[in-house]
């Protein structure tokens, strides 16, 4: 509890700076094509109020279907054409489609939120790379993960982003399942990619429903339905495909 009191005091003291920085970020995303590469680099140099304000701008842009085209396209028509493009095989869809482009953007933002922390002593965002060990590493109390900060301080913006992430991931999984099912020669590499997507889907699903209280009962039910449906279809298709080549 004490650390959150200190954090709130820090947030209030820097709010004026944050408003200006948020405005500057909003100007950038209005004038430049967005990309998680440069956006995350900008985030890493911000104070907490700057980051919270900027994240809200970004989340509003990509989670609103009416505004989403503005992220990296000149007109809604150009975005819709790209969205409706057809790809003849798994490889092309994975490499060229707007669906997977969005998924890669979301994954990069997710990675940033889970690997970067606020150092409350210095008021700066830092990256913490945890080495693989048998026992979990307990970070010092003054390091607060950015994802947890969003949950506490701008829960609507946090949930909006992860809701879009979940929907985009499940959309990609269903389309890739269709490609894999009709492949003339089954690719174990493609199946392994789908299984990695399944692990990520579970992680994002839990984040949406357990880390934030913004999900309404109706949407939580809808999300649970899609999660169970896709998990069931994926398991069934993978099992059938493995039987074709004698793995089961």
C-alpha positions as CSV (number, residue, x, y, z in Angstrom):
1,X,0.0,0.0,0.0
2,X,2.8,2.4,0.9
3,X,4.4,2.1,-2.5
4,X,1.2,3.1,-4.3
5,X,0.8,6.2,-2.1
6,X,4.3,7.2,-3.1
7,X,3.5,6.5,-6.7
8,X,0.3,8.6,-6.6
9,X,2.2,11.5,-5.1
10,X,4.8,11.2,-7.9
11,X,2.1,11.1,-10.5
12,X,0.3,14.3,-9.2
13,X,3.5,16.2,-8.9
14,X,4.4,15.6,-12.6
15,X,0.9,15.8,-14.1
16,X,1.5,19.2,-15.7
17,X,4.6,17.9,-17.5
18,X,2.6,14.8,-18.5
19,X,-0.2,16.7,-20.2
20,X,2.3,18.6,-22.4
21,X,4.2,15.4,-23.2
22,X,0.9,13.6,-24.0
23,X,0.0,16.4,-26.4
24,X,3.3,16.1,-28.1
25,X,2.9,12.4,-28.5
26,X,-0.6,12.9,-29.9
27,X,1.0,15.3,-32.5
28,X,3.5,12.7,-33.5
29,X,1.0,9.9,-34.1
30,X,-1.2,12.4,-36.1
31,X,1.8,13.3,-38.3
32,X,3.7,10.0,-38.6
33,X,2.8,6.4,-39.5
34,X,2.8,4.5,-36.2
35,X,5.0,1.6,-35.5
36,X,5.6,-0.2,-32.2
37,X,9.4,0.1,-32.9
38,X,9.5,3.9,-32.5
39,X,6.5,4.2,-30.2
40,X,8.1,1.8,-27.6
41,X,11.4,3.7,-27.8
42,X,9.5,6.9,-27.1
43,X,7.7,5.3,-24.2
44,X,11.0,4.2,-22.6
45,X,12.1,7.8,-22.4
46,X,9.0,9.1,-20.8
47,X,8.1,9.9,-17.2
48,X,5.1,8.0,-15.7
49,X,2.5,10.8,-16.4
50,X,3.8,11.1,-20.0
51,X,3.6,7.4,-20.5
52,X,0.1,7.0,-19.1
53,X,-1.2,9.9,-21.2
54,X,0.5,8.6,-24.4
55,X,-0.7,5.0,-23.8
56,X,-4.3,6.3,-23.5
57,X,-3.9,8.0,-26.9
58,X,-2.5,4.9,-28.5
59,X,-5.0,2.5,-27.0
60,X,-7.9,4.7,-28.1
61,X,-6.5,4.8,-31.7
62,X,-6.0,1.1,-32.2
63,X,-9.0,-0.2,-30.2
64,X,-11.6,1.9,-32.0
65,X,-12.5,0.2,-35.3
66,X,-13.5,3.6,-36.8
67,X,-10.1,5.2,-36.0
68,X,-7.8,2.2,-36.5
69,X,-7.0,2.9,-40.1
70,X,-5.2,6.1,-39.1
71,X,-2.5,4.1,-37.3
72,X,-0.5,3.6,-40.5
73,X,-2.7,4.4,-43.5
74,X,-3.7,7.5,-45.4
75,X,-7.4,6.7,-45.9
76,X,-10.0,4.3,-44.5
77,X,-10.4,2.9,-48.1
78,X,-6.7,2.0,-48.3
79,X,-7.0,0.3,-45.0
80,X,-10.1,-1.7,-46.0
81,X,-8.5,-2.8,-49.2
82,X,-5.5,-4.1,-47.3
83,X,-7.7,-5.8,-44.8
84,X,-9.6,-7.7,-47.5
85,X,-6.6,-8.9,-49.5
86,X,-6.5,-12.6,-50.2
87,X,-3.4,-14.8,-49.7
88,X,-3.0,-18.1,-51.4
89,X,-1.1,-19.9,-48.7
90,X,0.0,-19.9,-45.0
91,X,3.4,-18.4,-45.7
92,X,2.0,-15.4,-47.6
93,X,-0.7,-14.8,-45.1
94,X,1.8,-14.9,-42.2
95,X,4.3,-12.6,-44.0
96,X,2.1,-10.1,-45.8
97,X,-1.4,-9.8,-44.2
98,X,-2.7,-6.9,-42.2
99,X,-4.0,-9.4,-39.6
100,X,-0.5,-10.6,-38.8
101,X,0.9,-7.2,-39.0
102,X,-1.4,-6.0,-36.3
103,X,-0.6,-9.1,-34.2
104,X,3.1,-8.4,-34.4
105,X,2.5,-4.8,-33.3
106,X,0.4,-6.0,-30.3
107,X,3.0,-8.6,-29.4
108,X,5.7,-5.9,-29.3
109,X,3.6,-3.6,-27.1
110,X,2.9,-6.5,-24.8
111,X,6.6,-7.4,-24.6
112,X,7.3,-3.8,-23.7
113,X,4.7,-3.7,-20.9
114,X,6.0,-6.9,-19.4
115,X,9.7,-6.2,-19.6
116,X,9.8,-2.5,-18.6
117,X,9.3,-1.1,-15.1
118,X,8.9,2.2,-13.3
119,X,11.8,2.9,-11.0
120,X,9.8,4.8,-8.4
121,X,12.9,6.1,-6.7
122,X,14.2,7.9,-9.8
123,X,10.9,8.3,-11.6
124,X,12.1,6.7,-14.8
125,X,11.1,3.7,-17.0
126,X,13.8,1.0,-17.1
127,X,14.0,-2.4,-18.8
128,X,14.5,-5.4,-16.6
129,X,15.7,-8.6,-18.4
130,X,15.2,-11.6,-16.1
131,X,17.7,-14.4,-16.7
132,X,16.3,-17.9,-16.7
133,X,16.8,-19.5,-13.3
134,X,15.3,-22.4,-11.4
135,X,13.8,-20.0,-8.8
136,X,11.8,-16.9,-9.8
137,X,13.5,-13.5,-9.4
138,X,11.8,-11.1,-7.0
139,X,12.4,-7.6,-8.2
140,X,13.0,-4.9,-5.6
141,X,9.8,-3.2,-4.3
142,X,10.5,0.1,-6.0
143,X,10.4,-1.5,-9.4
144,X,6.8,-1.7,-10.7
145,X,5.9,-3.4,-13.9
146,X,4.3,-1.1,-16.5
147,X,1.5,-3.5,-17.2
148,X,0.5,-3.5,-13.5
149,X,0.7,0.3,-13.5
150,X,-1.7,0.5,-16.4
151,X,-4.1,-1.9,-14.6
152,X,-4.1,0.4,-11.5
153,X,-4.0,3.8,-13.1
154,X,-5.7,3.6,-16.6
155,X,-7.6,0.3,-16.5
156,X,-9.9,1.2,-19.4
157,X,-6.9,1.9,-21.7
158,X,-5.2,-1.3,-20.5
159,X,-8.3,-3.4,-21.1
160,X,-9.1,-1.9,-24.5
161,X,-5.7,-2.8,-25.8
162,X,-5.7,-6.3,-24.5
163,X,-9.3,-6.9,-25.8
164,X,-8.1,-5.9,-29.3
165,X,-5.0,-8.1,-28.9
166,X,-7.1,-11.1,-27.9
167,X,-9.6,-10.6,-30.8
168,X,-6.8,-10.1,-33.3
169,X,-4.9,-13.2,-32.1
170,X,-8.0,-15.4,-32.3
171,X,-8.8,-14.1,-35.7
172,X,-5.3,-15.0,-37.0
173,X,-5.4,-18.4,-35.3
174,X,-8.7,-19.3,-37.1
175,X,-7.4,-18.2,-40.5
176,X,-4.1,-20.1,-40.0
177,X,-5.9,-23.2,-39.0
178,X,-7.9,-23.1,-42.2
179,X,-4.6,-22.8,-44.2
180,X,-3.0,-25.6,-42.3
181,X,-6.0,-27.9,-42.7
182,X,-6.0,-27.7,-46.5
183,X,-2.3,-27.8,-47.0
184,X,-1.3,-30.6,-49.5
185,X,1.8,-31.3,-47.4
186,X,1.4,-30.8,-43.7
187,X,4.0,-28.5,-42.1
188,X,5.1,-29.3,-38.5
189,X,6.5,-25.8,-38.4
190,X,3.1,-24.3,-39.1
191,X,1.5,-26.5,-36.4
192,X,4.2,-25.4,-33.9
193,X,3.5,-21.8,-34.7
194,X,-0.2,-22.3,-33.9
195,X,0.6,-24.0,-30.6
196,X,2.7,-20.9,-29.7
197,X,-0.3,-18.8,-30.6
198,X,-2.3,-20.9,-28.2
199,X,0.1,-20.3,-25.3
200,X,-0.1,-16.6,-26.0
201,X,-3.9,-16.7,-26.3
202,X,-4.1,-18.2,-22.8
203,X,-1.8,-15.5,-21.4
204,X,-3.8,-12.7,-23.0
205,X,-7.1,-14.2,-22.0
206,X,-6.0,-14.4,-18.3
207,X,-4.7,-10.8,-18.5
208,X,-8.0,-9.6,-19.8
209,X,-10.2,-11.3,-17.2
210,X,-8.0,-11.5,-14.1
211,X,-5.7,-8.4,-14.2
212,X,-8.5,-5.9,-14.9
213,X,-12.1,-5.5,-13.7
214,X,-13.1,-3.7,-16.9
215,X,-14.5,-6.7,-18.6
216,X,-18.3,-6.7,-18.3
217,X,-20.0,-10.0,-17.5
218,X,-21.4,-10.1,-21.1
219,X,-18.0,-9.6,-22.7
220,X,-16.3,-12.0,-20.3
221,X,-18.8,-14.7,-21.3
222,X,-18.2,-13.9,-25.0
223,X,-14.4,-14.0,-24.5
224,X,-14.7,-17.3,-22.6
225,X,-16.8,-18.8,-25.4
226,X,-14.3,-17.8,-28.1
227,X,-11.4,-19.0,-26.0
228,X,-12.9,-22.5,-25.4
229,X,-14.1,-22.7,-29.1
230,X,-10.7,-21.9,-30.6
231,X,-8.8,-24.1,-28.1
232,X,-11.2,-27.0,-28.9
233,X,-10.9,-26.5,-32.7
234,X,-7.1,-26.2,-32.6
235,X,-6.7,-29.4,-30.5
236,X,-9.0,-31.3,-32.8
237,X,-7.3,-30.1,-36.0
238,X,-3.8,-30.6,-34.7
239,X,-4.7,-34.1,-33.5
240,X,-6.1,-35.0,-36.9
241,X,-3.1,-33.6,-38.8
242,X,-0.7,-35.5,-36.7
243,X,-2.6,-38.7,-37.3
244,X,-2.2,-38.2,-41.0
245,X,1.6,-38.5,-40.8
246,X,1.5,-41.3,-38.1
247,X,2.4,-39.3,-35.0
248,X,-0.6,-40.7,-33.2
